[in-house]
Amino acid sequence: MDIQRKKGILDVCVLSVLQKEPSYGYMIVREVSECIEISESTLYPILKRLENAGCLTNYKQEHNGRMRKYYEITDMGKEKVREFLSEWDEMKRIYAFVSDKSE
């Protein structure tokens, strides 16, 4: 998959995980990995980029005597997911067009 396309898809996958509830790095990787390959070393720059863009915030909370960083989606992040879903309908039409012309 094209690296730029995958980058955008990973962003939306991370945000969609956070729509359910706030989460932390390891769990986000686990959930996103169900549909697309991602590692923790790939995730953290994505989280930082999304945070800088105003799509998520973070907070720390103690868990089993250790501090854990949780990420939470913002309204802007939810809007980014909605935009992706509306654009996806257009992408399906383009795919059908290209597929039809390629046969």
N, C-alpha and C positions, 0 to 999 in steps of 0.2 A: 504494500500500500504506500502511496505517496506520503512522504514524511509530514508535509504541511497538512494534508487531509487528516492523517492519523492524529496529529497534534490537536486539531480542532475537535475531533471525535473524543479523544481522551479527556479534554476539558469538559465536554458535555457529560461524559460518563461519570466523572468525578462529581460534578454538580448534581447529577441525578441521584447518586448515592446519598448525598447530603440533603436532598429534599425530604427523605424519609425521617432522618434525625441527624443531629450532630454526630460526628465520628472522628476517629483518630487514624493515623497513617496506615498501620498494619491492616486494620479492618477495611479501609478504603481499597487498599491493594487487593485484598481477598475478594471483595465484592466485584470490583471492576474486572478482575482476572477471569470472572465467570464468562465474560463476553469478548474481551480483548486483552492481549498480553500487556502487562505493566509491571514494573519493578519499583521498589521503594526509591531507588536512585532516580527513576523517571518521575515518580509521583511528587517528590518534594519541590522541585522547580515548578511543576504545574500548580501546586498549592500556593506557592509564593506569587506566581504570575496572576492567578485568580484573585488572590488577596489584594495585590497591588491594583488590580482592575476594579476592585470594589465588589466582586462577586461572592466573596466569603470573608468571614472574620474568624478569629481563633480565640480560645481561652484555655487556661490550664486548670486541671482538676486532679486532685489526688486519687490514685487508684492503687490499692495494695501497698501503701507506704511510699509510692513514687508519684511524681508529677507527670501527668499525661496531657499532651496538647490535643485539644479537640477543635475541629473545624465545623463551622456552621454557615449555611448558605444565606445570602442576603436577598433582598427583593431584586436587585440587579442580576444576581446569579439565576434566580428563578426566571427572569425575563430572557436571559441567554438560552435557557433550556427551551422556553416557549418558541423563541426565534428559530432554534435548530429544528424543532418539530415542524414548524410551518415551512421552512426551507426544504425539509426532507420530502415533502409532497412534490415540490418542483424537481428535486433530484430523481425521484422515482419516474417522473414523466420523461426526463432527459435520458435516464437509463433505458427506458422502454424504446425511446426514439433511436438511440445509438444501437441498441441490441437489434432492433428491427432492420436497420440499415446495414448491419454487419452480417446478416444471414445470407 
